[in-house]
């Protein structure tokens, strides 16, 4: 969507001319192609944006914590009411509200919840009536009511009605900021809510600009800076401050805030071409983009080299058909993906490559450690097998010879008796003597073979246990 900037028409004239069209610009700028992202990456980024909206809507206005911060550059003013209502209905602010105002006045709670329900139902004039009743009849210091009224007057437009009033929005949001700062003094968990109020207050001043200087721009800067002091991760404040500083010519501050915004949410880098506020400082904007891209390129390259250095020793192991084979194949596939992202030579590409490399460094070192232990264990078992073979070769013949000797003596006893008694021999006696000798020699040979076989059998059994069970 085209971005309004101070110029020939006021914000409200521009708003009427735009008619809140969802004109997604599909033109990929040459500068964006070269520095930020290629067409594939841009399409994916736009898809991720839409998925993020769908996910928040499907949450049913429950369990959404600090939606404004999470959406970052997805803050489309046409969708402002949805996102802001999600913020109000989040568990975070619900718990904060209960803590700060416990016990809640029943009437205030009912009126406020009715007002929020009417906002969701797009009955904005009745919602305003409910909120005003809270302030007029019960509690004119009710932070959330001032905040919600400020957002309604800032963004309150549907197909059927338009309750937008920049002056009233400014008034209620300033009050919300003052009340919120008081609450944050005793409960720091309220800081994100105060930051949001301050950011939208800066928007109300920005939209009242009639030139590129003046008190409204000063106030816009003041509230956006204060928002960051309460929530440094609120990327919208960083981005809008970059816009404000671009308008008044504070180039270094513009570059600093723009860099912070892009670091928090990459999509700002993709949106810069459409923002005419930066046109007069385009070379400085491009410097920021190039600088960030070069920084990430160096980081990505370093991390990839680290991963490749892990892969080299991994490939030296022979782990085919083992339990480690799939892990190594996945490692190589992920490394290939990280390399592809890196070779896009774009800011988005480097950002996508870095976390993959980080993950690979962890998993690769773990795999390398396991393989080293695996090989060490194999070598230990192998050494044990060799020792068993040696001892088997020594003791096997001895034991086998003893068994053979016993068997030979048993067989040769009759012949020995005859020789001893009669002092003579016969063919039968010679046969018995020969058989006894064969048994002794055979026992030694068999014992030797059995002893040799004792060692390798243990080693082979260990190897078999490490094979995959397919």
LOGU-481149 format. One record per residue (C-alpha): residue number from 1; residue in one letter; z, x, y. Coordinates in nm, 4 decimals. Layout:
# residues N
(site NUM,"A",(Z,X,Y))
...
# end
This chain:
# residues 470
(site 1,"X",(0.0000,0.0000,0.0000))
(site 2,"X",(-0.0894,0.1318,0.3448))
(site 3,"X",(0.2067,0.2567,0.5457))
(site 4,"X",(0.2875,0.1311,0.8951))
(site 5,"X",(0.3441,0.3864,1.1654))
(site 6,"X",(0.4099,0.3551,1.5397))
(site 7,"X",(0.0848,0.3126,1.7220))
(site 8,"X",(-0.1423,0.0429,1.8565))
(site 9,"X",(0.0476,-0.2490,1.7027))
(site 10,"X",(0.4107,-0.3269,1.6352))
(site 11,"X",(0.5500,-0.3405,1.2847))
(site 12,"X",(0.5478,-0.7186,1.2854))
(site 13,"X",(0.1854,-0.7357,1.4040))
(site 14,"X",(0.0929,-0.4931,1.1288))
(site 15,"X",(0.2914,-0.6974,0.8803))
(site 16,"X",(0.0972,-1.0109,0.9688))
(site 17,"X",(-0.2331,-0.8258,0.9442))
(site 18,"X",(-0.1413,-0.6846,0.6044))
(site 19,"X",(-0.0154,-1.0232,0.4788))
(site 20,"X",(0.1926,-0.8459,0.2187))
(site 21,"X",(-0.1121,-0.7659,0.0066))
(site 22,"X",(-0.0536,-0.5682,-0.3116))
(site 23,"X",(-0.3441,-0.3419,-0.2332))
(site 24,"X",(-0.2879,-0.0610,-0.4833))
(site 25,"X",(-0.5085,0.2199,-0.3636))
(site 26,"X",(-0.6948,0.3584,-0.6639))
(site 27,"X",(-0.8779,0.6294,-0.4715))
(site 28,"X",(-0.7633,0.9718,-0.5829))
(site 29,"X",(-0.7590,1.2017,-0.2824))
(site 30,"X",(-0.9169,1.5465,-0.3087))
(site 31,"X",(-0.5984,1.7150,-0.1897))
(site 32,"X",(-0.3948,1.5207,-0.4440))
(site 33,"X",(-0.6339,1.6185,-0.7226))
(site 34,"X",(-0.6002,1.9856,-0.6405))
(site 35,"X",(-0.2267,2.0115,-0.5816))
(site 36,"X",(-0.0276,1.7168,-0.7090))
(site 37,"X",(-0.1850,1.5532,-1.0135))
(site 38,"X",(-0.5125,1.4951,-1.1909))
(site 39,"X",(-0.6477,1.1453,-1.2489))
(site 40,"X",(-0.4877,1.1096,-1.5924))
(site 41,"X",(-0.1465,1.2059,-1.4561))
(site 42,"X",(-0.1829,0.9707,-1.1585))
(site 43,"X",(-0.2708,0.6734,-1.3784))
(site 44,"X",(0.0288,0.7503,-1.5978))
(site 45,"X",(0.2559,0.7742,-1.2925))
(site 46,"X",(0.1403,0.4342,-1.1631))
(site 47,"X",(0.1940,0.2880,-1.5104))
(site 48,"X",(0.5462,0.4326,-1.5176))
(site 49,"X",(0.6175,0.2694,-1.1823))
(site 50,"X",(0.5185,-0.0733,-1.3083))
(site 51,"X",(0.7140,-0.0206,-1.6308))
(site 52,"X",(1.0194,0.0599,-1.4221))
(site 53,"X",(0.9932,-0.2729,-1.2377))
(site 54,"X",(0.9447,-0.4615,-1.5642))
(site 55,"X",(1.2498,-0.2925,-1.7165))
(site 56,"X",(1.4679,-0.3854,-1.4206))
(site 57,"X",(1.3477,-0.7449,-1.4193))
(site 58,"X",(1.4104,-0.7780,-1.7933))
(site 59,"X",(1.7693,-0.6645,-1.7410))
(site 60,"X",(1.8472,-1.0124,-1.6126))
(site 61,"X",(2.0285,-0.8816,-1.3039))
(site 62,"X",(2.2977,-0.7318,-1.5298))
(site 63,"X",(2.4042,-0.3766,-1.6044))
(site 64,"X",(2.1844,-0.2317,-1.3303))
(site 65,"X",(2.3688,0.0504,-1.1556))
(site 66,"X",(2.2586,0.1535,-0.8082))
(site 67,"X",(1.9064,0.0189,-0.8446))
(site 68,"X",(1.8041,0.1324,-0.4980))
(site 69,"X",(1.8643,0.4969,-0.5851))
(site 70,"X",(1.7017,0.4702,-0.9292))
(site 71,"X",(1.3839,0.3130,-0.7925))
(site 72,"X",(1.3285,0.5970,-0.5429))
(site 73,"X",(0.9765,0.5789,-0.4007))
(site 74,"X",(0.9153,0.2571,-0.5915))
(site 75,"X",(1.0848,0.0922,-0.2916))
(site 76,"X",(0.7978,-0.1372,-0.2025))
(site 77,"X",(0.9002,-0.3575,0.0854))
(site 78,"X",(0.7239,-0.6525,-0.0786))
(site 79,"X",(0.9664,-0.6156,-0.3719))
(site 80,"X",(1.2672,-0.5390,-0.1576))
(site 81,"X",(1.4556,-0.8606,-0.2226))
(site 82,"X",(1.4313,-0.8212,-0.5994))
(site 83,"X",(1.5530,-0.4639,-0.6001))
(site 84,"X",(1.8264,-0.5238,-0.3459))
(site 85,"X",(1.9536,-0.8305,-0.5286))
(site 86,"X",(1.9690,-0.6256,-0.8449))
(site 87,"X",(2.1804,-0.3769,-0.6542))
(site 88,"X",(2.4196,-0.6455,-0.5334))
(site 89,"X",(2.4496,-0.7972,-0.8791))
(site 90,"X",(2.5008,-0.4663,-1.0555))
(site 91,"X",(2.8117,-0.3998,-1.2541))
(site 92,"X",(2.8984,-0.1130,-1.0195))
(site 93,"X",(2.9223,-0.3240,-0.7061))
(site 94,"X",(3.0786,-0.6090,-0.9002))
(site 95,"X",(3.3609,-0.3810,-1.0101))
(site 96,"X",(3.3922,-0.2293,-0.6646))
(site 97,"X",(3.4137,-0.5730,-0.5054))
(site 98,"X",(3.6768,-0.6855,-0.7529))
(site 99,"X",(3.8810,-0.3715,-0.6918))
(site 100,"X",(3.8599,-0.3900,-0.3153))
(site 101,"X",(3.9280,-0.7612,-0.2775))
(site 102,"X",(4.1474,-0.8499,-0.5727))
(site 103,"X",(4.2278,-1.1323,-0.5882))
(site 104,"X",(3.9071,-1.2739,-0.4394))
(site 105,"X",(3.9233,-1.5918,-0.2371))
(site 106,"X",(3.7753,-1.8549,-0.4643))
(site 107,"X",(3.5746,-2.0166,-0.1835))
(site 108,"X",(3.4281,-1.6835,-0.0672))
(site 109,"X",(3.3259,-1.5885,-0.4193))
(site 110,"X",(3.1622,-1.9238,-0.4862))
(site 111,"X",(2.9733,-1.9297,-0.1558))
(site 112,"X",(2.8562,-1.5732,-0.1942))
(site 113,"X",(2.7395,-1.6261,-0.5541))
(site 114,"X",(2.5618,-1.9458,-0.4506))
(site 115,"X",(2.3862,-1.7513,-0.1777))
(site 116,"X",(2.2727,-1.4859,-0.4263))
(site 117,"X",(2.1488,-1.7565,-0.6625))
(site 118,"X",(1.9436,-1.9130,-0.3823))
(site 119,"X",(1.7950,-1.5726,-0.3017))
(site 120,"X",(1.6797,-1.5399,-0.6619))
(site 121,"X",(1.5341,-1.8878,-0.6412))
(site 122,"X",(1.3541,-1.7954,-0.3142))
(site 123,"X",(1.5305,-2.0672,-0.1139))
(site 124,"X",(1.6052,-1.8278,0.1654))
(site 125,"X",(1.7092,-2.0626,0.4485))
(site 126,"X",(1.9746,-2.2264,0.2286))
(site 127,"X",(2.0918,-1.8843,0.1119))
(site 128,"X",(2.1451,-1.7841,0.4735))
(site 129,"X",(2.3509,-2.1012,0.5279))
(site 130,"X",(2.5766,-2.0108,0.2356))
(site 131,"X",(2.6289,-1.6576,0.3597))
(site 132,"X",(2.6978,-1.7736,0.7141))
(site 133,"X",(2.9640,-2.0108,0.5834))
(site 134,"X",(3.1443,-1.7144,0.4333))
(site 135,"X",(3.1471,-1.5320,0.7668))
(site 136,"X",(3.2211,-1.8326,0.9866))
(site 137,"X",(3.4748,-2.0146,0.7753))
(site 138,"X",(3.6532,-1.7593,0.5600))
(site 139,"X",(3.5997,-1.3874,0.6157))
(site 140,"X",(3.3853,-1.2309,0.8865))
(site 141,"X",(3.4577,-0.8855,0.7400))
(site 142,"X",(3.3005,-0.9548,0.4018))
(site 143,"X",(3.0871,-0.6455,0.3465))
(site 144,"X",(2.8483,-0.7820,0.0848))
(site 145,"X",(2.7690,-1.0914,0.2876))
(site 146,"X",(2.6725,-0.8856,0.5933))
(site 147,"X",(2.4698,-0.6539,0.3716))
(site 148,"X",(2.2872,-0.9366,0.2003))
(site 149,"X",(2.2151,-1.1163,0.5280))
(site 150,"X",(2.0821,-0.7919,0.6726))
(site 151,"X",(1.8409,-0.7535,0.3815))
(site 152,"X",(1.7331,-1.1171,0.4039))
(site 153,"X",(1.6516,-1.0850,0.7730))
(site 154,"X",(1.4782,-0.7539,0.7031))
(site 155,"X",(1.2630,-0.8611,0.4085))
(site 156,"X",(1.2994,-1.2377,0.3893))
(site 157,"X",(0.9528,-1.3705,0.3288))
(site 158,"X",(0.8132,-1.5878,0.0501))
(site 159,"X",(0.5002,-1.7954,0.0133))
(site 160,"X",(0.6880,-2.0933,0.1600))
(site 161,"X",(0.9048,-1.9477,0.4350))
(site 162,"X",(0.9717,-1.6489,0.6511))
(site 163,"X",(1.3254,-1.5808,0.7733))
(site 164,"X",(1.2563,-1.2260,0.8917))
(site 165,"X",(1.4376,-1.1321,1.2119))
(site 166,"X",(1.4622,-0.7611,1.2867))
(site 167,"X",(1.7333,-0.8047,1.5516))
(site 168,"X",(1.9599,-1.0043,1.3207))
(site 169,"X",(1.8876,-0.7652,1.0352))
(site 170,"X",(1.9917,-0.4764,1.2568))
(site 171,"X",(2.3090,-0.6533,1.3657))
(site 172,"X",(2.4293,-0.7442,1.0157))
(site 173,"X",(2.3425,-0.4062,0.8647))
(site 174,"X",(2.5243,-0.2162,1.1394))
(site 175,"X",(2.8305,-0.4315,1.0682))
(site 176,"X",(2.7910,-0.3672,0.6947))
(site 177,"X",(2.7804,0.0078,0.7636))
(site 178,"X",(3.1008,-0.0075,0.9661))
(site 179,"X",(3.2822,-0.2156,0.7039))
(site 180,"X",(3.1485,-0.0067,0.4186))
(site 181,"X",(3.2635,0.3209,0.5704))
(site 182,"X",(3.6129,0.1756,0.5944))
(site 183,"X",(3.6133,0.0765,0.2287))
(site 184,"X",(3.4719,0.4145,0.1234))
(site 185,"X",(3.7717,0.5879,0.2808))
(site 186,"X",(3.9947,0.4418,0.0096))
(site 187,"X",(3.7397,0.4178,-0.2715))
(site 188,"X",(3.4719,0.6860,-0.2983))
(site 189,"X",(3.2838,0.4854,-0.5621))
(site 190,"X",(3.1717,0.2657,-0.2713))
(site 191,"X",(2.9693,0.5542,-0.1236))
(site 192,"X",(2.6335,0.4558,-0.2788))
(site 193,"X",(2.6638,0.1034,-0.1357))
(site 194,"X",(2.7399,0.2435,0.2116))
(site 195,"X",(2.4434,0.4815,0.1822))
(site 196,"X",(2.2116,0.1912,0.1023))
(site 197,"X",(2.3329,-0.0068,0.4030))
(site 198,"X",(2.2800,0.2939,0.6285))
(site 199,"X",(1.9319,0.3562,0.4929))
(site 200,"X",(1.8213,-0.0016,0.5604))
(site 201,"X",(1.9810,0.0144,0.9039))
(site 202,"X",(1.7609,0.3133,0.9817))
(site 203,"X",(1.4623,0.1040,0.8736))
(site 204,"X",(1.5546,-0.1700,1.1235))
(site 205,"X",(1.5482,0.0844,1.4058))
(site 206,"X",(1.2269,0.2415,1.2785))
(site 207,"X",(1.0467,-0.0909,1.2736))
(site 208,"X",(1.1357,-0.1506,1.6370))
(site 209,"X",(0.9593,0.1665,1.7510))
(site 210,"X",(0.6961,0.1221,2.0168))
(site 211,"X",(0.6305,0.4947,2.0568))
(site 212,"X",(0.6986,0.8190,1.8776))
(site 213,"X",(1.0147,0.8905,2.0761))
(site 214,"X",(1.3100,0.7008,2.2157))
(site 215,"X",(1.6536,0.5661,2.1314))
(site 216,"X",(1.5317,0.3659,1.8305))
(site 217,"X",(1.3954,0.6796,1.6628))
(site 218,"X",(1.7178,0.8657,1.7412))
(site 219,"X",(1.9204,0.5871,1.5792))
(site 220,"X",(1.6883,0.5748,1.2796))
(site 221,"X",(1.7476,0.9483,1.2273))
(site 222,"X",(2.1219,0.9101,1.2766))
(site 223,"X",(2.1645,0.6397,1.0127))
(site 224,"X",(1.9285,0.8042,0.7609))
(site 225,"X",(2.1165,1.1331,0.7902))
(site 226,"X",(2.4462,0.9504,0.7459))
(site 227,"X",(2.3104,0.7755,0.4376))
(site 228,"X",(2.2443,1.1151,0.2786))
(site 229,"X",(2.5982,1.2270,0.3582))
(site 230,"X",(2.7222,0.9355,0.1456))
(site 231,"X",(2.4610,0.9693,-0.1283))
(site 232,"X",(2.2604,1.2920,-0.1403))
(site 233,"X",(2.0387,1.1526,-0.4180))
(site 234,"X",(1.9032,0.8641,-0.2110))
(site 235,"X",(1.5461,0.9875,-0.1986))
(site 236,"X",(1.4294,0.7115,0.0364))
(site 237,"X",(1.6497,0.8497,0.3127))
(site 238,"X",(1.5124,1.2006,0.2612))
(site 239,"X",(1.1554,1.0708,0.2715))
(site 240,"X",(1.2023,0.8508,0.5777))
(site 241,"X",(1.3811,1.1310,0.7583))
(site 242,"X",(1.0742,1.3452,0.6924))
(site 243,"X",(0.8688,1.0680,0.8529))
(site 244,"X",(1.1022,1.0442,1.1516))
(site 245,"X",(1.1013,1.4203,1.2042))
(site 246,"X",(0.7243,1.4248,1.1747))
(site 247,"X",(0.7085,1.1713,1.4567))
(site 248,"X",(0.9285,1.3686,1.6961))
(site 249,"X",(0.7843,1.7062,1.5996))
(site 250,"X",(1.0853,1.8653,1.4266))
(site 251,"X",(0.8679,2.0404,1.1711))
(site 252,"X",(1.1273,2.2484,0.9869))
(site 253,"X",(1.3555,1.9495,0.9357))
(site 254,"X",(1.0557,1.7451,0.8244))
(site 255,"X",(0.9648,2.0082,0.5636))
(site 256,"X",(1.3220,2.0320,0.4386))
(site 257,"X",(1.3623,1.6554,0.3931))
(site 258,"X",(1.0166,1.6141,0.2440))
(site 259,"X",(1.0878,1.8827,-0.0135))
(site 260,"X",(1.4179,1.7140,-0.1050))
(site 261,"X",(1.2491,1.3753,-0.1411))
(site 262,"X",(0.9787,1.5123,-0.3711))
(site 263,"X",(1.2333,1.7033,-0.5784))
(site 264,"X",(1.4227,1.3764,-0.6301))
(site 265,"X",(1.1124,1.1683,-0.6983))
(site 266,"X",(0.7733,1.3237,-0.7735))
(site 267,"X",(0.5892,1.0072,-0.6680))
(site 268,"X",(0.6364,1.0903,-0.3018))
(site 269,"X",(0.4020,1.3850,-0.3547))
(site 270,"X",(0.1376,1.1442,-0.4781))
(site 271,"X",(0.1881,0.9017,-0.1887))
(site 272,"X",(0.1681,1.1438,0.1025))
(site 273,"X",(-0.2060,1.1108,0.1597))
(site 274,"X",(-0.1709,0.7419,0.2443))
(site 275,"X",(0.1071,0.7933,0.4989))
(site 276,"X",(-0.0490,0.8381,0.8411))
(site 277,"X",(0.2841,0.9354,0.9932))
(site 278,"X",(0.2189,1.2833,0.8536))
(site 279,"X",(-0.1417,1.3122,0.9738))
(site 280,"X",(-0.0659,1.5297,1.2758))
(site 281,"X",(0.1442,1.7626,1.0580))
(site 282,"X",(-0.0794,1.7577,0.7525))
(site 283,"X",(-0.1002,2.1355,0.7248))
(site 284,"X",(0.2798,2.1565,0.7095))
(site 285,"X",(0.2889,1.8808,0.4482))
(site 286,"X",(0.0342,2.0682,0.2405))
(site 287,"X",(0.2444,2.3814,0.2770))
(site 288,"X",(0.5416,2.1970,0.1259))
(site 289,"X",(0.3273,2.0693,-0.1615))
(site 290,"X",(0.1781,2.4116,-0.2290))
(site 291,"X",(0.5168,2.5793,-0.2083))
(site 292,"X",(0.6776,2.3325,-0.4499))
(site 293,"X",(0.3809,2.3599,-0.6851))
(site 294,"X",(0.3968,2.7394,-0.6852))
(site 295,"X",(0.7721,2.7322,-0.7483))
(site 296,"X",(0.7327,2.5007,-1.0451))
(site 297,"X",(0.4357,2.7035,-1.1709))
(site 298,"X",(0.6493,3.0174,-1.1818))
(site 299,"X",(0.9348,2.8355,-1.3561))
(site 300,"X",(0.6996,2.6704,-1.6046))
(site 301,"X",(0.5244,2.9994,-1.6821))
(site 302,"X",(0.8536,3.1820,-1.7358))
(site 303,"X",(0.9871,2.9144,-1.9690))
(site 304,"X",(0.6617,2.9037,-2.1662))
(site 305,"X",(0.6743,3.2803,-2.2148))
(site 306,"X",(1.0298,3.2495,-2.3418))
(site 307,"X",(0.9218,2.9901,-2.5956))
(site 308,"X",(0.6248,3.2005,-2.7079))
(site 309,"X",(0.8591,3.4948,-2.7590))
(site 310,"X",(1.0637,3.2732,-2.9909))
(site 311,"X",(0.7539,3.1648,-3.1823))
(site 312,"X",(0.6480,3.5229,-3.2633))
(site 313,"X",(0.9427,3.6024,-3.4956))
(site 314,"X",(0.9299,3.2495,-3.6385))
(site 315,"X",(0.5772,3.3094,-3.7638))
(site 316,"X",(0.6918,3.6164,-3.9554))
(site 317,"X",(0.8835,3.4011,-4.2011))
(site 318,"X",(0.7112,3.2619,-4.5073))
(site 319,"X",(0.8434,2.9068,-4.5104))
(site 320,"X",(0.5535,2.7169,-4.6664))
(site 321,"X",(0.6743,2.4243,-4.8782))
(site 322,"X",(1.0337,2.4760,-4.7649))
(site 323,"X",(1.2659,2.2439,-4.5767))
(site 324,"X",(1.1813,2.4342,-4.2571))
(site 325,"X",(0.8068,2.3800,-4.2652))
(site 326,"X",(0.8022,2.0487,-4.0733))
(site 327,"X",(1.0367,2.1846,-3.8065))
(site 328,"X",(0.8067,2.4771,-3.7404))
(site 329,"X",(0.4992,2.2533,-3.7279))
(site 330,"X",(0.6678,2.0258,-3.4708))
(site 331,"X",(0.7732,2.3303,-3.2692))
(site 332,"X",(0.4137,2.4511,-3.2528))
(site 333,"X",(0.2837,2.1024,-3.1627))
(site 334,"X",(0.5344,2.0654,-2.8782))
(site 335,"X",(0.4499,2.4116,-2.7502))
(site 336,"X",(0.0834,2.3160,-2.7465))
(site 337,"X",(0.1652,2.0028,-2.5435))
(site 338,"X",(0.3727,2.2022,-2.2925))
(site 339,"X",(0.0877,2.4511,-2.2586))
(site 340,"X",(-0.1621,2.1715,-2.1929))
(site 341,"X",(0.0573,2.0305,-1.9155))
(site 342,"X",(0.1011,2.3775,-1.7676))
(site 343,"X",(-0.2736,2.4411,-1.7733))
(site 344,"X",(-0.3375,2.1324,-1.5591))
(site 345,"X",(-0.2195,2.3615,-1.2762))
(site 346,"X",(-0.0755,2.0650,-1.0850))
(site 347,"X",(0.2733,1.9831,-0.9609))
(site 348,"X",(0.3039,1.6952,-1.2079))
(site 349,"X",(0.1759,1.9177,-1.4895))
(site 350,"X",(0.4371,2.1850,-1.4281))
(site 351,"X",(0.7124,1.9239,-1.4014))
(site 352,"X",(0.6099,1.7800,-1.7385))
(site 353,"X",(0.5873,2.1214,-1.9010))
(site 354,"X",(0.9298,2.2509,-1.7922))
(site 355,"X",(1.1561,2.0050,-1.9806))
(site 356,"X",(0.9513,2.0446,-2.2995))
(site 357,"X",(0.9922,2.4211,-2.2771))
(site 358,"X",(1.3649,2.3845,-2.2171))
(site 359,"X",(1.3961,2.1706,-2.5278))
(site 360,"X",(1.1844,2.4128,-2.7310))
(site 361,"X",(1.4039,2.7061,-2.6292))
(site 362,"X",(1.7039,2.5304,-2.7781))
(site 363,"X",(1.5376,2.4055,-3.0966))
(site 364,"X",(1.3456,2.7309,-3.1442))
(site 365,"X",(1.6560,2.9459,-3.1259))
(site 366,"X",(1.8343,2.7126,-3.3654))
(site 367,"X",(1.5438,2.7287,-3.6108))
(site 368,"X",(1.5263,3.1075,-3.5781))
(site 369,"X",(1.8983,3.1347,-3.6451))
(site 370,"X",(1.8734,2.9123,-3.9522))
(site 371,"X",(1.5808,3.1098,-4.0891))
(site 372,"X",(1.7620,3.4372,-4.0366))
(site 373,"X",(2.0600,3.3000,-4.2285))
(site 374,"X",(1.8210,3.1651,-4.4927))
(site 375,"X",(1.6551,3.5048,-4.5403))
(site 376,"X",(1.9891,3.6827,-4.5399))
(site 377,"X",(2.1100,3.4471,-4.8111))
(site 378,"X",(1.7928,3.5011,-5.0129))
(site 379,"X",(1.8301,3.8769,-4.9868))
(site 380,"X",(2.1916,3.8509,-5.0914))
(site 381,"X",(2.0964,3.6443,-5.3946))
(site 382,"X",(1.8163,3.8843,-5.4709))
(site 383,"X",(2.0556,4.1804,-5.4579))
(site 384,"X",(2.2948,3.9947,-5.6845))
(site 385,"X",(2.0059,3.9384,-5.9259))
(site 386,"X",(1.9196,4.3091,-5.9277))
(site 387,"X",(2.2812,4.4010,-5.9981))
(site 388,"X",(2.2930,4.1465,-6.2781))
(site 389,"X",(1.9749,4.2970,-6.4206))
(site 390,"X",(2.1208,4.6484,-6.4104))
(site 391,"X",(2.4482,4.5419,-6.5699))
(site 392,"X",(2.2539,4.3361,-6.8200))
(site 393,"X",(2.0393,4.6376,-6.9063))
(site 394,"X",(2.3554,4.8421,-6.9674))
(site 395,"X",(2.5795,4.5949,-7.1439))
(site 396,"X",(2.3081,4.3921,-7.3139))
(site 397,"X",(2.2075,4.6627,-7.5621))
(site 398,"X",(2.5713,4.7533,-7.6239))
(site 399,"X",(2.6724,4.3955,-7.6960))
(site 400,"X",(2.3498,4.3295,-7.8858))
(site 401,"X",(2.3965,4.6501,-8.0832))
(site 402,"X",(2.7502,4.5508,-8.1788))
(site 403,"X",(2.6315,4.2089,-8.2925))
(site 404,"X",(2.3430,4.3762,-8.4776))
(site 405,"X",(2.5801,4.6293,-8.6314))
(site 406,"X",(2.8076,4.3548,-8.7504))
(site 407,"X",(2.5183,4.1626,-8.8969))
(site 408,"X",(2.3726,4.4789,-9.0521))
(site 409,"X",(2.7055,4.5732,-9.2072))
(site 410,"X",(2.7427,4.2237,-9.3434))
(site 411,"X",(2.4002,4.2430,-9.5016))
(site 412,"X",(2.4417,4.6074,-9.6087))
(site 413,"X",(2.7903,4.5703,-9.7670))
(site 414,"X",(2.6611,4.5040,-10.1209))
(site 415,"X",(2.4425,4.8136,-10.1131))
(site 416,"X",(2.7236,5.0216,-9.9650))
(site 417,"X",(2.9602,4.9078,-10.2406))
(site 418,"X",(2.7126,5.0004,-10.5138))
(site 419,"X",(2.6485,5.3403,-10.3600))
(site 420,"X",(3.0192,5.4080,-10.3220))
(site 421,"X",(3.1151,5.2969,-10.6756))
(site 422,"X",(2.8188,5.4060,-10.8820))
(site 423,"X",(2.7093,5.6992,-10.6673))
(site 424,"X",(2.3548,5.5858,-10.7261))
(site 425,"X",(2.1053,5.3592,-10.5613))
(site 426,"X",(1.8350,5.1220,-10.6617))
(site 427,"X",(1.5417,4.9499,-10.4955))
(site 428,"X",(1.7632,4.6512,-10.4139))
(site 429,"X",(2.0286,4.8666,-10.2640))
(site 430,"X",(1.7698,5.0547,-10.0571))
(site 431,"X",(1.6364,4.7198,-9.9335))
(site 432,"X",(1.9832,4.6137,-9.8218))
(site 433,"X",(2.0375,4.9416,-9.6413))
(site 434,"X",(1.7002,4.9118,-9.4638))
(site 435,"X",(1.7706,4.5524,-9.3652))
(site 436,"X",(2.1050,4.6530,-9.2177))
(site 437,"X",(1.9395,4.9232,-9.0095))
(site 438,"X",(1.6733,4.6788,-8.8871))
(site 439,"X",(1.9456,4.4302,-8.7848))
(site 440,"X",(2.1277,4.6974,-8.5852))
(site 441,"X",(1.8103,4.8140,-8.4067))
(site 442,"X",(1.6889,4.4542,-8.3548))
(site 443,"X",(2.0269,4.3544,-8.2113))
(site 444,"X",(2.0101,4.6389,-7.9599))
(site 445,"X",(1.6543,4.5460,-7.8539))
(site 446,"X",(1.7294,4.1728,-7.8238))
(site 447,"X",(2.0505,4.2454,-7.6325))
(site 448,"X",(1.8572,4.4658,-7.3870))
(site 449,"X",(1.5952,4.1979,-7.3239))
(site 450,"X",(1.8616,3.9285,-7.2773))
(site 451,"X",(2.0530,4.1517,-7.0357))
(site 452,"X",(1.7437,4.2128,-6.8208))
(site 453,"X",(1.6818,3.8362,-6.8047))
(site 454,"X",(2.0315,3.7620,-6.6770))
(site 455,"X",(1.9676,3.8794,-6.3178))
(site 456,"X",(1.6356,3.7176,-6.2148))
(site 457,"X",(1.7371,3.3779,-6.3531))
(site 458,"X",(2.0009,3.3349,-6.0791))
(site 459,"X",(1.7605,3.4398,-5.8032))
(site 460,"X",(1.4870,3.2080,-5.9256))
(site 461,"X",(1.7331,2.9204,-5.9384))
(site 462,"X",(1.8292,2.9742,-5.5737))
(site 463,"X",(1.4644,2.9832,-5.4609))
(site 464,"X",(1.3945,2.6600,-5.6473))
(site 465,"X",(1.6854,2.4870,-5.4710))
(site 466,"X",(1.5270,2.5630,-5.1324))
(site 467,"X",(1.1970,2.4034,-5.2131))
(site 468,"X",(1.1239,2.0676,-5.0590))
(site 469,"X",(1.2036,1.7603,-5.2597))
(site 470,"X",(0.8788,1.5740,-5.2217))
# end
